[in-house]
Each structure stands twice: as structure tokens, then as C-alpha cells.
Amino acid sequence: MNLAREHKVMSIPTVVAFKDGKVVNKVVGPNSKEAILAMLK
């Protein structure tokens, strides 16, 4: 729960991508597999 608050997650699904411990991208809402994979590149 604290992690969700720390990253301001207000709804599910929320996908947060981290690099070196820092948030580099955040997507809220339903997404396709392709959209999530593109976010991670």
C-alpha cells in the first residue's frame, strides 16, 4: 500500500517502469501487450 501511495497509483491497472530505481514511464488503464512492450523499450 505504501508503494502505491509513494508512486501516486490511483487506479488499477497501472504499470510503472523503473530504471536504476527511478520511474521512467507510467501508464494507467488497460493497454495491449504491444503497448506495454513499447513502453519498456
A tleap script that builds the chain and sets N, CA, C and O, in Angstrom:
source leaprc.protein.ff14SB
mol = sequence {
  NMET ASN LEU ALA ARG GLU HIE LYS VAL MET
  SER ILE PRO THR VAL VAL ALA PHE LYS ASP
  GLY LYS VAL VAL ASN LYS VAL VAL GLY PRO
  ASN SER LYS GLU ALA ILE LEU ALA MET LEU
  CLYS
}
set mol.1.N position { 0.822 -1.190 0.000 }
set mol.1.CA position { 0.000 0.000 0.000 }
set mol.1.C position { 0.870 1.259 0.000 }
set mol.1.O position { 0.566 2.214 -0.715 }
set mol.2.N position { 1.934 1.275 0.780 }
set mol.2.CA position { 2.804 2.449 0.820 }
set mol.2.C position { 3.468 2.699 -0.518 }
set mol.2.O position { 3.639 3.851 -0.916 }
set mol.3.N position { 3.843 1.645 -1.216 }
set mol.3.CA position { 4.467 1.774 -2.528 }
set mol.3.C position { 3.491 2.417 -3.510 }
set mol.3.O position { 3.881 3.271 -4.306 }
set mol.4.N position { 2.237 2.013 -3.454 }
set mol.4.CA position { 1.218 2.605 -4.326 }
set mol.4.C position { 1.063 4.095 -4.022 }
set mol.4.O position { 0.984 4.910 -4.941 }
set mol.5.N position { 1.020 4.440 -2.780 }
set mol.5.CA position { 0.904 5.859 -2.400 }
set mol.5.C position { 2.127 6.652 -2.838 }
set mol.5.O position { 2.008 7.768 -3.343 }
set mol.6.N position { 3.286 6.073 -2.643 }
set mol.6.CA position { 4.540 6.743 -2.990 }
set mol.6.C position { 4.596 7.096 -4.481 }
set mol.6.O position { 5.148 8.129 -4.862 }
set mol.7.N position { 4.020 6.229 -5.315 }
set mol.7.CA position { 4.056 6.458 -6.759 }
set mol.7.C position { 2.730 6.966 -7.309 }
set mol.7.O position { 2.505 6.967 -8.519 }
set mol.8.N position { 1.856 7.397 -6.404 }
set mol.8.CA position { 0.574 8.026 -6.753 }
set mol.8.C position { -0.285 7.152 -7.669 }
set mol.8.O position { -0.872 7.632 -8.638 }
set mol.9.N position { -0.345 5.861 -7.340 }
set mol.9.CA position { -1.214 4.947 -8.076 }
set mol.9.C position { -2.626 5.142 -7.557 }
set mol.9.O position { -2.918 4.866 -6.393 }
set mol.10.N position { -3.511 5.627 -8.445 }
set mol.10.CA position { -4.884 5.919 -8.051 }
set mol.10.C position { -5.882 4.937 -8.648 }
set mol.10.O position { -7.024 4.866 -8.195 }
set mol.11.N position { -5.471 4.186 -9.650 }
set mol.11.CA position { -6.388 3.230 -10.259 }
set mol.11.C position { -5.623 2.010 -10.756 }
set mol.11.O position { -4.404 2.024 -10.928 }
set mol.12.N position { -6.399 0.959 -10.977 }
set mol.12.CA position { -5.825 -0.290 -11.455 }
set mol.12.C position { -6.465 -0.574 -12.810 }
set mol.12.O position { -7.681 -0.422 -12.925 }
set mol.13.N position { -5.741 -0.966 -13.818 }
set mol.13.CA position { -4.318 -1.290 -13.819 }
set mol.13.C position { -3.435 -0.065 -14.007 }
set mol.13.O position { -3.767 0.845 -14.766 }
set mol.14.N position { -2.329 -0.055 -13.320 }
set mol.14.CA position { -1.286 0.943 -13.507 }
set mol.14.C position { 0.034 0.195 -13.675 }
set mol.14.O position { 0.370 -0.670 -12.866 }
set mol.15.N position { 0.773 0.529 -14.719 }
set mol.15.CA position { 2.077 -0.084 -14.963 }
set mol.15.C position { 3.122 1.014 -14.832 }
set mol.15.O position { 3.050 2.036 -15.514 }
set mol.16.N position { 4.088 0.799 -13.957 }
set mol.16.CA position { 5.155 1.769 -13.738 }
set mol.16.C position { 6.481 1.097 -14.104 }
set mol.16.O position { 6.801 0.022 -13.596 }
set mol.17.N position { 7.243 1.735 -14.983 }
set mol.17.CA position { 8.548 1.215 -15.387 }
set mol.17.C position { 9.640 1.982 -14.652 }
set mol.17.O position { 9.637 3.212 -14.611 }
set mol.18.N position { 10.571 1.231 -14.075 }
set mol.18.CA position { 11.680 1.816 -13.333 }
set mol.18.C position { 12.985 1.519 -14.042 }
set mol.18.O position { 13.137 0.471 -14.670 }
set mol.19.N position { 13.931 2.450 -13.939 }
set mol.19.CA position { 15.293 2.227 -14.407 }
set mol.19.C position { 16.223 2.849 -13.379 }
set mol.19.O position { 16.101 4.027 -13.046 }
set mol.20.N position { 17.145 2.050 -12.885 }
set mol.20.CA position { 18.070 2.499 -11.848 }
set mol.20.C position { 17.339 3.075 -10.638 }
set mol.20.O position { 17.800 4.038 -10.025 }
set mol.21.N position { 16.199 2.479 -10.299 }
set mol.21.CA position { 15.441 2.899 -9.125 }
set mol.21.C position { 14.579 4.125 -9.317 }
set mol.21.O position { 13.981 4.605 -8.354 }
set mol.22.N position { 14.495 4.648 -10.526 }
set mol.22.CA position { 13.695 5.854 -10.801 }
set mol.22.C position { 12.599 5.527 -11.808 }
set mol.22.O position { 12.788 4.704 -12.704 }
set mol.23.N position { 11.449 6.182 -11.648 }
set mol.23.CA position { 10.345 5.988 -12.575 }
set mol.23.C position { 10.708 6.618 -13.915 }
set mol.23.O position { 11.069 7.793 -13.982 }
set mol.24.N position { 10.607 5.818 -14.991 }
set mol.24.CA position { 10.906 6.333 -16.316 }
set mol.24.C position { 9.661 6.408 -17.194 }
set mol.24.O position { 9.655 7.104 -18.210 }
set mol.25.N position { 8.600 5.688 -16.801 }
set mol.25.CA position { 7.370 5.732 -17.569 }
set mol.25.C position { 6.241 5.184 -16.715 }
set mol.25.O position { 6.457 4.346 -15.840 }
set mol.26.N position { 5.019 5.675 -16.982 }
set mol.26.CA position { 3.854 5.239 -16.224 }
set mol.26.C position { 2.656 5.252 -17.162 }
set mol.26.O position { 2.412 6.232 -17.867 }
set mol.27.N position { 1.908 4.144 -17.159 }
set mol.27.CA position { 0.717 4.028 -17.994 }
set mol.27.C position { -0.439 3.594 -17.109 }
set mol.27.O position { -0.319 2.637 -16.344 }
set mol.28.N position { -1.558 4.300 -17.215 }
set mol.28.CA position { -2.744 3.991 -16.431 }
set mol.28.C position { -3.842 3.516 -17.371 }
set mol.28.O position { -4.074 4.102 -18.429 }
set mol.29.N position { -4.502 2.458 -16.969 }
set mol.29.CA position { -5.611 1.940 -17.758 }
set mol.29.C position { -5.205 0.715 -18.548 }
set mol.29.O position { -4.028 0.360 -18.610 }
set mol.30.N position { -6.193 0.072 -19.151 }
set mol.30.CA position { -5.895 -1.141 -19.916 }
set mol.30.C position { -5.094 -0.818 -21.169 }
set mol.30.O position { -5.367 0.162 -21.861 }
set mol.31.N position { -4.118 -1.644 -21.445 }
set mol.31.CA position { -3.258 -1.479 -22.614 }
set mol.31.C position { -2.996 -2.830 -23.236 }
set mol.31.O position { -3.089 -3.864 -22.574 }
set mol.32.N position { -2.671 -2.814 -24.503 }
set mol.32.CA position { -2.329 -4.053 -25.188 }
set mol.32.C position { -0.926 -4.490 -24.786 }
set mol.32.O position { -0.134 -3.705 -24.265 }
set mol.33.N position { -0.647 -5.741 -25.038 }
set mol.33.CA position { 0.692 -6.267 -24.782 }
set mol.33.C position { 1.719 -5.466 -25.563 }
set mol.33.O position { 2.792 -5.154 -25.045 }
set mol.34.N position { 1.400 -5.132 -26.804 }
set mol.34.CA position { 2.319 -4.385 -27.655 }
set mol.34.C position { 2.612 -2.995 -27.073 }
set mol.34.O position { 3.752 -2.531 -27.112 }
set mol.35.N position { 1.583 -2.336 -26.534 }
set mol.35.CA position { 1.780 -1.001 -25.949 }
set mol.35.C position { 2.679 -1.060 -24.727 }
set mol.35.O position { 3.529 -0.191 -24.535 }
set mol.36.N position { 2.497 -2.080 -23.901 }
set mol.36.CA position { 3.328 -2.208 -22.704 }
set mol.36.C position { 4.767 -2.534 -23.095 }
set mol.36.O position { 5.701 -1.977 -22.519 }
set mol.37.N position { 4.957 -3.423 -24.059 }
set mol.37.CA position { 6.317 -3.738 -24.510 }
set mol.37.C position { 6.998 -2.529 -25.116 }
set mol.37.O position { 8.197 -2.338 -24.915 }
set mol.38.N position { 6.265 -1.706 -25.856 }
set mol.38.CA position { 6.833 -0.488 -26.449 }
set mol.38.C position { 7.243 0.486 -25.345 }
set mol.38.O position { 8.262 1.165 -25.471 }
set mol.39.N position { 6.462 0.563 -24.266 }
set mol.39.CA position { 6.778 1.446 -23.148 }
set mol.39.C position { 8.082 1.025 -22.483 }
set mol.39.O position { 8.817 1.866 -21.966 }
set mol.40.N position { 8.370 -0.263 -22.495 }
set mol.40.CA position { 9.558 -0.778 -21.816 }
set mol.40.C position { 10.834 -0.645 -22.623 }
set mol.40.O position { 11.920 -0.893 -22.098 }
set mol.41.N position { 10.731 -0.258 -23.885 }
set mol.41.CA position { 11.925 -0.125 -24.723 }
set mol.41.C position { 12.532 1.241 -24.608 }
set mol.41.O position { 13.545 1.523 -25.248 }
savepdb mol mol.pdb
quit
